[in-house]
Amino acid sequence: MGQKNLVRGVTAIVAIGGLAGALSALPASGAARPATVRHAKSGNFVVANTSSVQKLDPDVITNFLDFQALGLIYDQLVQFNQKLQVVPDLATSWTFSNGGKVLTFQLRKGVKFDDGTTFNSADVVASLKRVQAPKTGDASASFLSTVTAVVPEGPNAVKLVLSRPDSSILSGLTSQNLSMLSTKAIAAGTLAKKPDGTGPFAFSSWSPGNSFVVKANGSYWGGKVTLPTVKFETIPSEQSIASALEANSVQLGLLTQPQVANHLPSSFKVDKVLDLSYRALMLQDKTGPLANVNNRRAIACAVNRKQVLGDAVFGQGQVVGPVPVGQFATKPVSALCPTPDLTKAKAALQAAGDPSGFSFTAITSTDLDPTSAAQAIAVQSQLAQVGIKMSIQNLAGDAYIQDWLKGNFQAAFAENGADPNPYTMYFRYFGTGANLGVPAGYSSSALQKLLVQGDAATSTASQQRVFNSLSSNLTSNAVWIWLFDSFDYAALGKGVQGFTITPTRSLQSLRSTTVS
Amino acid sequence: MTLADPELVLPTEAEEESDVTARRQGLLSALWRSPNGRAGLILVGLVVIAAIAAAFGGTPYSPTFQNPATVLKSPSLAHPFGTDQFGRDIVSLVLDGLGVSLEIAGLAVLIAGVVGTVAGVIAGFLGRYVSAVIMRITDMMFAIPAILLGLAVVAALGAGWLNSALAIGIGYIPIFVRVVRGPVLALRESGYVRAGRVLGFSQGRLLFRHILPNIAGVLSVQVSLALAWSVLAEASLSFLGLGPPPPTASLGEMVAQSGSLASTAWWTLAAPSLAIVVAVIGFNLLGDGLRDAVDPRTRRR
């Protein structure tokens, strides 16, 4: 009997040990489905990310992976290069006239949409009108807030009439929410189901929550596309993406966690870039305890950004204010508390009439940003030091995006796209008629005025002055709590060559990527 | 048959009480005599002591205290299981997590045990129509794996301490119904219950004094095994991000979080995994030991 027990005991240990091992290899939190790691079929170039493609209409997307995936299908009039300068895309050149109030684009010839129609000025007019139509719900409609008319000048030129000189209009036009769409597809109303662009790849298939496949566009205007297909696969943990890379079932892993990216075997090439985005704790400032500016200030002073950066991404990045990059970058990062100050935080709580603190809930989505769990745990512990109780609610990616767009949260750990131009970044959140005013959760006439002043300023020095006031206004009112900017990592699978990662996260270089 | 028949002389209440006490004493010593039971008792004892210590603040450090100076330190005298990416002491976190796991597992088993036992007794003791209805519902619940049922319940109710317990508990109700109904069916037809019925004992007296004490052994085995599954189910739910949210310590969540650190900081994965293994093996062995102890065939040996 003793021997039988021993055998039973050993079997139990092996079984449970195996189960624990299997658990650790499974994808992490928020994922109620197993990782879909499959071996790449010949010719299938697999790009893996924890997130999944959420929507197909380029005008309404807000998820980073949607921008990356649809960025392979659609082109814009202009685009950013590696140095974040605006360079031609479907517009070959442009000129400002009439004191900066008219912007004329010359359009590229010989460009075809996937539906076979030829790109011309009518498509530009239809695309930009669709962006401006309120019923479209374009996430970046504010970028065209100064555009009063879009007029074709023959088939290969188009004129934008502006209400005032607008220094940010070009950087706004690089947005994928302002992609060039086919007049035919707009009329047919099929864009939400069947993408139809002019980019290096054409839409092939989409399995929501699982995969998104594009195929090479044989009539691409920019030359031959080397990869026949690119498949985006959702693998809900970055550790599993690393395993899939090692197993050669993934050719490109899009990662954010340095502890994963930096510990891949040395045979893997890992590119990294400080990306054009920022992490922030967005606050809904209209109701509840966060409507009180002093409560928000208490949060701003209690949060230790450097420690959050350390905990979430092992210090691989930089602490930032509202404007993370470029010549107008916010310095210091907060006008109120550039470094944590618990005494000031407690004084703010006292002034708010909540000396013992208050409670609120913050949402995260580890599907969309795997580092958000660690950010939340760090901030939660820091706020607890002054009596502020922050509950954490982790949501699946699609649920998070829905709640975020509806402003259905008290606080949200968010990763937002940045831009060298503060007007482009914030007019859509805080400007007059801002189309993301609901998730922004705050509005003030002072901010609206500063944004317009900054955009209309004629000299860099006066722009600098106005945008400094803008940053200062945002941080001293603790509108949101800006945290940090970190690196994006692209882990290249075996034999992958010719891929470069950009600060805008564009995957356009996939068109000339090869796999040996 | 007459009442003078020696086989049908019913014990007095005092005799019944002393018999139950004797059985209990016998059970404990039988449990200790079984190697499985002894190992189970020791492991479960350790886990329970650790959990109670954590509940009364007996951890070496505060489980939520984040120290930037001690981020990802390997095991040392100051931190026997090292520290995590927030500089928190892993021993303290694991002890706290064990406590939370036991609380959730305990409540889950209480829910499953009480609901399952009541339903099982009703199914076994009352008419066959009631029994048929209960057993068909049980069959339907059995068709869905307990962990999937748990996932569905948490997805519907939201993540949290109580919801985790409820989700796990509901999943394990059918097992208790099945385990209880069988013996109750057999006992219902046993000589002493039939005699009690002839003597006009109420249904309640028959149930609570003659049937329930006799299935206590089977139930105790089941409770111990269910605790093992529940600890594992709680860890699985937390691993998938459906357990109680931070700052509540949770072993499954610790395993999930440390997945990406396993190659650089193995101790962040080792300690919570070990705690889960010890708790699960402990309750399993205890269940095995109890089964040996209450099974008349193995007891005689």
Chai-1 contact restraints between the chains, C-beta under 6 A:
chainA,res_idxA,chainB,res_idxB,connection_type,confidence,min_distance_angstrom,max_distance_angstrom,comment,restraint_id
A,N5,B,P35,contact,1.0,0.0,6.0,A-B,restraint_1
A,N5,B,N36,contact,1.0,0.0,6.0,A-B,restraint_2
A,A12,B,I281,contact,1.0,0.0,6.0,A-B,restraint_3
A,A12,B,N284,contact,1.0,0.0,6.0,A-B,restraint_4
A,I16,B,V277,contact,1.0,0.0,6.0,A-B,restraint_5
A,I16,B,V280,contact,1.0,0.0,6.0,A-B,restraint_6
A,A20,B,S273,contact,1.0,0.0,6.0,A-B,restraint_7
A,A20,B,V277,contact,1.0,0.0,6.0,A-B,restraint_8
A,L23,B,F239,contact,1.0,0.0,6.0,A-B,restraint_9
A,L23,B,V255,contact,1.0,0.0,6.0,A-B,restraint_10
A,S24,B,V255,contact,1.0,0.0,6.0,A-B,restraint_11
A,S24,B,G259,contact,1.0,0.0,6.0,A-B,restraint_12
A,S24,B,L269,contact,1.0,0.0,6.0,A-B,restraint_13
A,A28,B,A256,contact,1.0,0.0,6.0,A-B,restraint_14
A,A28,B,G259,contact,1.0,0.0,6.0,A-B,restraint_15
A,S29,B,G241,contact,1.0,0.0,6.0,A-B,restraint_16
A,S29,B,A256,contact,1.0,0.0,6.0,A-B,restraint_17
A,G30,B,G241,contact,1.0,0.0,6.0,A-B,restraint_18
A,A32,B,L151,contact,1.0,0.0,6.0,A-B,restraint_19
A,A32,B,L240,contact,1.0,0.0,6.0,A-B,restraint_20
A,E238,B,S260,contact,1.0,0.0,6.0,A-B,restraint_21
A,Q239,B,G259,contact,1.0,0.0,6.0,A-B,restraint_22
A,Q239,B,S260,contact,1.0,0.0,6.0,A-B,restraint_23
A,Q257,B,S260,contact,1.0,0.0,6.0,A-B,restraint_24
A,Q259,B,S260,contact,1.0,0.0,6.0,A-B,restraint_25
A,Q259,B,L261,contact,1.0,0.0,6.0,A-B,restraint_26
A,V260,B,S260,contact,1.0,0.0,6.0,A-B,restraint_27
A,H263,B,S263,contact,1.0,0.0,6.0,A-B,restraint_28
A,H263,B,T264,contact,1.0,0.0,6.0,A-B,restraint_29
A,Q307,B,P68,contact,1.0,0.0,6.0,A-B,restraint_30
A,D311,B,F86,contact,1.0,0.0,6.0,A-B,restraint_31
A,I377,B,P246,contact,1.0,0.0,6.0,A-B,restraint_32
A,S381,B,T64,contact,1.0,0.0,6.0,A-B,restraint_33
A,S381,B,Q66,contact,1.0,0.0,6.0,A-B,restraint_34
A,I392,B,P245,contact,1.0,0.0,6.0,A-B,restraint_35
A,I392,B,P246,contact,1.0,0.0,6.0,A-B,restraint_36
A,N394,B,G241,contact,1.0,0.0,6.0,A-B,restraint_37
